[in-house]
Amino acid sequence: MALKRTQATVPSPVPAVGMIDTGASGSVIQQGMAARLSLNPVGVTSINTPSTTNLQCYEYVVRLIFPNNVIFETTAIEAPLQGQHIQCLVGRDVLAQGVFLYIGYTNLFSLSF
């Protein structure tokens, strides 16, 4: 929406494997993803990870598209996700808009908006 208001080009979607992270207050994109989308940072924030403290990261406005064409525009942090099979963490900024149910003994989950 913000890009359309300024008549800037909206980048084409980039498919990404994401992981739901109830421990993340905000969503995260993998380092390098913003460059692939030609995004410009809208801010800088400091985060703590299991291996670092006060890591400075750029923030970007992103649009996450889920199955059934559910779309969220949010501010995501670009951070290193090395050694993982994912390109995105879906944090509580998005999860707060829906219902997330995890059935541990079957290792299944349901996310609805």
N, C-alpha and C positions, 0 to 999 in steps of 0.2 A: 504494500500500500504506500509506504513512504517513497519508494522509488517511482511509482506511478505519479504521485503528487508532484514530484520534481521533474517529471518527464524523462527520467533516466531509464536506460535499458534494463529490463528485468532479466537476470541470467536464467538460462535454461536449467531445469532441475538436474541434479546429479544424484544418482542412486547411491545410497549408503546403508551399510549394516549398522544398526543401532542397538544399544542395550539400555534397558530400563535400569535406572540407578536411584533408588529411594534415598540413598545417602547423599546425593548431590542436590544442593539447593537450586542449582541452575543447570541448564543444558550445556553440553560441550561439543565442539566439533574438533576433529583431528587437525593438528598442525598441517598447513598446506591446503586445506579444504577451502579456506577463504580466497586464496590466490587462484585456485581452480575456478572459483565462481566470480572472480574479479570484484570482490567485495572490499569496501573501505571500512576501516575500524570506526566505531562510534564512541569508543571509550577504552580505558585500561583499568584492570582490576587486579588485585593481588589474591592468589588462592593458595591453599594448603593441600598437598596430596600426601599419600602415605610415604613418599620418598623425599618431598621437598616442603619448605615453608616459605611463605611470602614470594611465591613465583608470580612475576608480572606477566599478565596475559591480555591480549587485545580482546575486545568485545565487538561483536558484529550482529546486525539485525539479520535474522534468517527466517525462512519459512519452512516448517517441517510439514510434510505431506504424508499422512497415514492412509492405510487402506480405507476404502469407501469414501475417498476424497475428503477426509477430515484434515483441515489445514490450521496450523498454529503459526502465528508470527511472534517471535520472541527474540530476546537478546541472548546470544550464545557466546560462550568463552572459547577461544581457540587455544587448546592446550595439547601437550604431547600425550599421545595414547599408544606409545611404542609397545611392541610385543603383544599387542592385542589384535583380535580378529574383527575389530569394530572401527567405525569412522565417526561415531556419534554416541554420546550419552544423553538419554532423555531424562531430565531431572524433574524435581518437584515443581518447577515453574510451569511445566506442561501437565504433569500428573495431577496437580491441584484442580485442573479443569475437568477431570473425569473421575471414573471409578476404576480402581486397580485392585484386582483380586488375585492373590497368589495361593495356589493349593500345593503346599510343600511336598506332601507325601506322594503326589503324582507328577511333580515338577512341571505343572501347567499354570498358566496365568490367563487372565482376561482383563482387557483394558477397553473401556467403553466411554464414549463422550456424548 
